Amino acid sequence: MKIKVLFLDDIFSDLFRQTLDQEQLVFDDTWSASLEREFSRTRDIGADFEIVKSGDIENWQQLIEKERPDIVLLDLYWHEHARKKVG
């Protein structure tokens, strides 16, 4: 069974990546990689996850329409994005 996951998180946004240094990104990158690893292990039970990553929160609606995901994982707190928009 194929399952498409849309993973919307600020860790994939250019703003987040340009604002923080490499040492600060390690935690988020490790967390993201571990999530992908766990999704890939489900092939043993017949599930095949396709993960689409995006840091484009402004276009969430278009992404959902385009990708037609079965599951949406959404980070609810986009601190760099919020700081830029509203200070």
ROMIDREN-9191 format. One record per atom (N, C-alpha, C): residue number from 1; atom name; x, y, z. Coordinates in steps of 0.02 Angstrom, whole numbers, plus 50000, padded with zeros to 5 digits. Example, Ala and Ser with C-alpha at 12.3 -4.5 7.8 and 13.67 -1.06 7.14 Angstrom:
(atom 1 N (50660 49716 50390)),
(atom 1 CA (50615 49775 50390)),
(atom 1 C (50660 49835 50390)),
(atom 2 N (50642 49888 50354)),
(atom 2 CA (50684 49947 50357)),
(atom 2 C (50645 50002 50394)),
END
This chain:
(atom 1 N (50042 49942 50000)),
(atom 1 CA (50000 50000 50000)),
(atom 1 C (50045 50062 50000)),
(atom 2 N (50032 50108 49954)),
(atom 2 CA (50069 50171 49950)),
(atom 2 C (50032 50224 49991)),
(atom 3 N (50070 50260 50031)),
(atom 3 CA (50042 50313 50073)),
(atom 3 C (50086 50375 50063)),
(atom 4 N (50055 50429 50042)),
(atom 4 CA (50092 50492 50032)),
(atom 4 C (50084 50536 50094)),
(atom 5 N (50141 50560 50119)),
(atom 5 CA (50144 50603 50178)),
(atom 5 C (50170 50671 50157)),
(atom 6 N (50133 50723 50171)),
(atom 6 CA (50158 50792 50161)),
(atom 6 C (50183 50816 50228)),
(atom 7 N (50248 50830 50232)),
(atom 7 CA (50281 50850 50293)),
(atom 7 C (50297 50924 50288)),
(atom 8 N (50254 50966 50319)),
(atom 8 CA (50263 51039 50319)),
(atom 8 C (50296 51059 50384)),
(atom 9 N (50357 51084 50379)),
(atom 9 CA (50394 51103 50438)),
(atom 9 C (50442 51160 50420)),
(atom 10 N (50452 51205 50468)),
(atom 10 CA (50497 51261 50454)),
(atom 10 C (50569 51238 50444)),
(atom 11 N (50586 51178 50466)),
(atom 11 CA (50655 51155 50457)),
(atom 11 C (50672 51146 50383)),
(atom 12 N (50622 51145 50340)),
(atom 12 CA (50634 51139 50269)),
(atom 12 C (50630 51206 50233)),
(atom 13 N (50618 51260 50270)),
(atom 13 CA (50612 51326 50239)),
(atom 13 C (50680 51359 50232)),
(atom 14 N (50688 51398 50179)),
(atom 14 CA (50751 51435 50169)),
(atom 14 C (50762 51485 50225)),
(atom 15 N (50709 51516 50249)),
(atom 15 CA (50715 51565 50303)),
(atom 15 C (50745 51533 50365)),
(atom 16 N (50720 51476 50384)),
(atom 16 CA (50745 51440 50443)),
(atom 16 C (50819 51421 50433)),
(atom 17 N (50835 51394 50375)),
(atom 17 CA (50902 51369 50361)),
(atom 17 C (50953 51427 50357)),
(atom 18 N (50931 51485 50332)),
(atom 18 CA (50977 51541 50326)),
(atom 18 C (50987 51578 50392)),
(atom 19 N (50938 51572 50437)),
(atom 19 CA (50940 51608 50500)),
(atom 19 C (50982 51573 50553)),
(atom 20 N (50979 51506 50555)),
(atom 20 CA (51014 51468 50607)),
(atom 20 C (51079 51440 50582)),
(atom 21 N (51127 51433 50628)),
(atom 21 CA (51191 51403 50608)),
(atom 21 C (51186 51327 50608)),
(atom 22 N (51236 51295 50580)),
(atom 22 CA (51236 51223 50569)),
(atom 22 C (51228 51184 50634)),
(atom 23 N (51258 51208 50688)),
(atom 23 CA (51253 51173 50753)),
(atom 23 C (51181 51171 50778)),
(atom 24 N (51144 51224 50766)),
(atom 24 CA (51074 51226 50788)),
(atom 24 C (51030 51183 50744)),
(atom 25 N (51050 51172 50682)),
(atom 25 CA (51010 51133 50635)),
(atom 25 C (51017 51058 50647)),
(atom 26 N (51068 51037 50683)),
(atom 26 CA (51082 50965 50692)),
(atom 26 C (51022 50930 50725)),
(atom 27 N (50993 50960 50777)),
(atom 27 CA (50937 50927 50811)),
(atom 27 C (50878 50917 50763)),
(atom 28 N (50859 50969 50727)),
(atom 28 CA (50802 50963 50681)),
(atom 28 C (50816 50915 50624)),
(atom 29 N (50876 50916 50597)),
(atom 29 CA (50894 50871 50543)),
(atom 29 C (50894 50798 50567)),
(atom 30 N (50919 50787 50628)),
(atom 30 CA (50920 50719 50656)),
(atom 30 C (50850 50694 50668)),
(atom 31 N (50807 50738 50694)),
(atom 31 CA (50737 50719 50706)),
(atom 31 C (50702 50702 50641)),
(atom 32 N (50712 50743 50590)),
(atom 32 CA (50681 50731 50525)),
(atom 32 C (50706 50665 50494)),
(atom 33 N (50770 50653 50499)),
(atom 33 CA (50799 50592 50471)),
(atom 33 C (50773 50530 50508)),
(atom 34 N (50765 50535 50573)),
(atom 34 CA (50740 50477 50611)),
(atom 34 C (50667 50463 50593)),
(atom 35 N (50629 50514 50581)),
(atom 35 CA (50560 50505 50559)),
(atom 35 C (50557 50470 50491)),
(atom 36 N (50598 50492 50446)),
(atom 36 CA (50601 50460 50380)),
(atom 36 C (50623 50387 50385)),
(atom 37 N (50672 50374 50429)),
(atom 37 CA (50696 50306 50438)),
(atom 37 C (50640 50260 50463)),
(atom 38 N (50602 50285 50510)),
(atom 38 CA (50547 50244 50537)),
(atom 38 C (50493 50232 50485)),
(atom 39 N (50477 50282 50445)),
(atom 39 CA (50429 50271 50391)),
(atom 39 C (50454 50219 50342)),
(atom 40 N (50519 50218 50328)),
(atom 40 CA (50546 50170 50280)),
(atom 40 C (50544 50098 50307)),
(atom 41 N (50544 50090 50372)),
(atom 41 CA (50542 50023 50402)),
(atom 41 C (50474 49989 50394)),
(atom 42 N (50424 50026 50377)),
(atom 42 CA (50357 49996 50372)),
(atom 42 C (50347 49955 50309)),
(atom 43 N (50396 49954 50265)),
(atom 43 CA (50390 49912 50205)),
(atom 43 C (50382 49839 50224)),
(atom 44 N (50409 49820 50281)),
(atom 44 CA (50404 49751 50305)),
(atom 44 C (50331 49730 50316)),
(atom 45 N (50288 49779 50329)),
(atom 45 CA (50217 49763 50340)),
(atom 45 C (50173 49781 50280)),
(atom 46 N (50206 49798 50226)),
(atom 46 CA (50169 49811 50164)),
(atom 46 C (50149 49884 50153)),
(atom 47 N (50174 49929 50193)),
(atom 47 CA (50159 50000 50183)),
(atom 47 C (50221 50034 50154)),
(atom 48 N (50211 50073 50103)),
(atom 48 CA (50266 50109 50070)),
(atom 48 C (50250 50183 50074)),
(atom 49 N (50287 50219 50116)),
(atom 49 CA (50274 50290 50126)),
(atom 49 C (50317 50332 50079)),
(atom 50 N (50285 50379 50046)),
(atom 50 CA (50320 50430 50007)),
(atom 50 C (50315 50494 50047)),
(atom 51 N (50372 50524 50063)),
(atom 51 CA (50372 50584 50104)),
(atom 51 C (50389 50644 50059)),
(atom 52 N (50344 50693 50058)),
(atom 52 CA (50355 50755 50022)),
(atom 52 C (50368 50808 50076)),
(atom 53 N (50428 50838 50075)),
(atom 53 CA (50446 50888 50126)),
(atom 53 C (50439 50958 50097)),
(atom 54 N (50412 51003 50138)),
(atom 54 CA (50407 51072 50116)),
(atom 54 C (50412 51119 50175)),
(atom 55 N (50443 51176 50163)),
(atom 55 CA (50446 51230 50212)),
(atom 55 C (50407 51290 50188)),
(atom 56 N (50361 51279 50141)),
(atom 56 CA (50323 51334 50111)),
(atom 56 C (50253 51338 50141)),
(atom 57 N (50250 51363 50202)),
(atom 57 CA (50186 51366 50239)),
(atom 57 C (50136 51414 50205)),
(atom 58 N (50162 51464 50171)),
(atom 58 CA (50118 51513 50138)),
(atom 58 C (50074 51480 50085)),
(atom 59 N (50100 51427 50054)),
(atom 59 CA (50064 51394 50000)),
(atom 59 C (50039 51325 50019)),
(atom 60 N (50021 51317 50082)),
(atom 60 CA (49999 51251 50107)),
(atom 60 C (49940 51224 50067)),
(atom 61 N (49893 51267 50051)),
(atom 61 CA (49833 51244 50016)),
(atom 61 C (49850 51217 49946)),
(atom 62 N (49892 51253 49910)),
(atom 62 CA (49913 51231 49843)),
(atom 62 C (49952 51166 49847)),
(atom 63 N (49994 51159 49899)),
(atom 63 CA (50032 51098 49908)),
(atom 63 C (49987 51038 49918)),
(atom 64 N (49936 51047 49959)),
(atom 64 CA (49889 50992 49972)),
(atom 64 C (49851 50974 49908)),
(atom 65 N (49830 51025 49871)),
(atom 65 CA (49795 51012 49808)),
(atom 65 C (49840 50977 49757)),
(atom 66 N (49903 50998 49754)),
(atom 66 CA (49949 50970 49706)),
(atom 66 C (49971 50899 49725)),
(atom 67 N (49989 50888 49787)),
(atom 67 CA (50018 50825 49809)),
(atom 67 C (49965 50772 49827)),
(atom 68 N (49906 50794 49847)),
(atom 68 CA (49851 50748 49866)),
(atom 68 C (49875 50697 49918)),
(atom 69 N (49901 50722 49975)),
(atom 69 CA (49929 50675 50025)),
(atom 69 C (49875 50637 50062)),
(atom 70 N (49895 50579 50087)),
(atom 70 CA (49852 50540 50131)),
(atom 70 C (49858 50564 50203)),
(atom 71 N (49917 50589 50219)),
(atom 71 CA (49932 50613 50287)),
(atom 71 C (49969 50680 50281)),
(atom 72 N (49952 50727 50326)),
(atom 72 CA (49989 50790 50329)),
(atom 72 C (50020 50795 50399)),
(atom 73 N (50086 50801 50402)),
(atom 73 CA (50120 50815 50465)),
(atom 73 C (50137 50889 50464)),
(atom 74 N (50116 50924 50515)),
(atom 74 CA (50123 50997 50516)),
(atom 74 C (50154 51020 50582)),
(atom 75 N (50208 51056 50576)),
(atom 75 CA (50238 51089 50633)),
(atom 75 C (50196 51152 50646)),
(atom 76 N (50168 51158 50705)),
(atom 76 CA (50123 51214 50720)),
(atom 76 C (50159 51278 50740)),
(atom 77 N (50223 51275 50754)),
(atom 77 CA (50259 51334 50777)),
(atom 77 C (50317 51348 50730)),
(atom 78 N (50308 51399 50690)),
(atom 78 CA (50359 51420 50641)),
(atom 78 C (50389 51486 50666)),
(atom 79 N (50434 51481 50714)),
(atom 79 CA (50458 51542 50748)),
(atom 79 C (50494 51592 50703)),
(atom 80 N (50537 51570 50658)),
(atom 80 CA (50571 51617 50614)),
(atom 80 C (50523 51651 50566)),
(atom 81 N (50476 51612 50541)),
(atom 81 CA (50425 51638 50496)),
(atom 81 C (50381 51691 50532)),
(atom 82 N (50360 51674 50592)),
(atom 82 CA (50318 51719 50631)),
(atom 82 C (50356 51783 50649)),
(atom 83 N (50419 51776 50666)),
(atom 83 CA (50460 51835 50684)),
(atom 83 C (50466 51882 50624)),
(atom 84 N (50475 51853 50564)),
(atom 84 CA (50481 51895 50504)),
(atom 84 C (50415 51929 50488)),
(atom 85 N (50360 51893 50495)),
(atom 85 CA (50294 51921 50478)),
(atom 85 C (50269 51973 50527)),
(atom 86 N (50274 51957 50592)),
(atom 86 CA (50243 52000 50642)),
(atom 86 C (50291 52030 50693)),
(atom 87 N (50355 52015 50686)),
(atom 87 CA (50404 52042 50732)),
(atom 87 C (50402 52005 50796)),
END
